[in-house]
Amino acid sequence: MIKTKSPIWHPFTQHALQDEMIKIVRGDGAYLHTADGRRIIDAISSWWVVTHGHCHPHIVRAIQKQAGKLNQMIFAGYTHDPAEEVAALLLKLAPHGLDHVFFSDSGSASVEVALKMALGYWHNIGKQRIRIVVMQHSYHGDTVGAMSVGARSVFNAAYGPLLFEVTSIPFPARGREQVTLDALESVCRNEIPAAFIVEPLILGAGGMLMYPAWVLKEMKRICEASEVLFIADEVMTGWGRTGTLFACEQANVTPDIACYSKGLTGGALPLAVTLCRADIFDAHYSKDRTRTFFHSSSYTANPVACAAAKANLDLWQSQESRQLVASVAAMQERAVEPFRADPRFANVRRAGTITALDLQTSDAGYLASTGPKLQAFFKDRNLLLRPLGNTIYVMPPYCVTATDLDQIYAAIRDSADALA
Ligand SMILES: *Cc1c(COP(=O)(O)O)cnc(C)c1O
């Protein structure tokens, strides 16, 4: 089949291998509806952003209302209610001790902001700390700074010369947690780094790798002892995914800097925030203009996106969302449990509402053909699943039903035979 040279250059897409794009005309709840009348179950929340379901009525109404009132304005020297309301609610719901909110428009941008806050902090208090410590297999986004603190791989090989150097500590694999903690302790003591950035409890794009809350807590303790700023990248883990509103809650950890995006608007519009402790803001607070936090994007705190975030935060204020998360977590556990005894799969795991399992295959790795073959298999079953290599994961919106999950896991079970 001859592939078309699409005028649109799609993300993470090799157009020479891509079948025709599926056209979606409508989304509702856990479903996407195609132009040719099929209904697809969105088992990965459209790349992890949709939390309460597509086109949630409360969020849609908030967007409609705000769009006709004030839909964009400069955010330097001016402010607006939707941003003020979102900031106030965030500070109420986020781990206690985070005091300021900086708005941006994507997870990558929120990470860039976090790194700049950290470096700005040390610069402004007159200390030479510039090194960033990262965890092996991490993903923090695709802009240059975010790539620099993420895993080096085929995804960024061409851009290597642009990336800054970091120090990497090993992933805390089961039974090897102490190796990670010892490495972090030694780096903090010997390199006097500026900050440590980490995805709490689950490394997403790195393969849905999970580690326990006590390790997160220990890492925070180690950083604190050496005054290394602790940056929690909760861009994926936030908004209920790990079973609590934010993953850090499970370790009773307040990061010095936290990044939230993806589900911040329930997945309706692009928006991100970077929260920080008072001392980081205070290091920039001065009559001296050179100490300003020099960062902005044109659409900082877009009012419509903020109105969507406010509506999302309303939903999290009610017990209903938390109950839904608990029930999805329980349904996910029931659904994935039988795979623990299935020799065709390995590393069957779950954290909150997310499950992941590795298909046993000789053809592993992200660029191996297993991933695309699985994707095509699921596509034929009207399921949106996008395995990371041979790692299949399910991260549904919280309105997913037990029947939807039955369909998803039946297909996963069948995929092993289809690919064998
Ligand atoms: C998706 C993701 C990002 C990047 O967010 P974008 O909105 O795609 O820029 C950063 N960090 C983590 C942990 C993510 O999962």
The ligand as a Tripos MOL2 file, in Angstrom:
@<TRIPOS>MOLECULE
LIG
   15    15     1     0     0
SMALL
NO_CHARGES

@<TRIPOS>ATOM
      1 C1          3.0240   14.0640   29.0440 C.3       1 LIG1
      2 C2          4.0620   14.3860   30.0540 C.ar      1 LIG1
      3 C3          4.7980   15.5760   29.9730 C.ar      1 LIG1
      4 C4          4.6630   16.5310   28.8140 C.3       1 LIG1
      5 O1          3.4050   17.1080   28.7470 O.3       1 LIG1
      6 P1          2.9230   17.7830   27.3680 P.3       1 LIG1
      7 O2          1.6340   18.4400   27.7180 O.co2     1 LIG1
      8 O3          2.7760   16.6660   26.3920 O.co2     1 LIG1
      9 O4          3.9820   18.7500   26.9740 O.co2     1 LIG1
     10 C5          5.6780   15.8600   30.9920 C.ar      1 LIG1
     11 N1          5.8550   15.0070   32.0130 N.ar      1 LIG1
     12 C6          5.1770   13.8560   32.1240 C.ar      1 LIG1
     13 C7          5.4000   12.9700   33.2980 C.3       1 LIG1
     14 C8          4.2720   13.4930   31.1380 C.ar      1 LIG1
     15 O5          3.6250   12.3210   31.2090 O.3       1 LIG1
@<TRIPOS>BOND
     1     1     2 1
     2     2     3 ar
     3     2    14 ar
     4     3     4 1
     5     3    10 ar
     6     4     5 1
     7     5     6 1
     8     6     7 2
     9     6     8 1
    10     6     9 1
    11    10    11 ar
    12    11    12 ar
    13    12    13 1
    14    12    14 ar
    15    14    15 1
@<TRIPOS>SUBSTRUCTURE
     1 LIG1         1 GROUP 0 **** ****
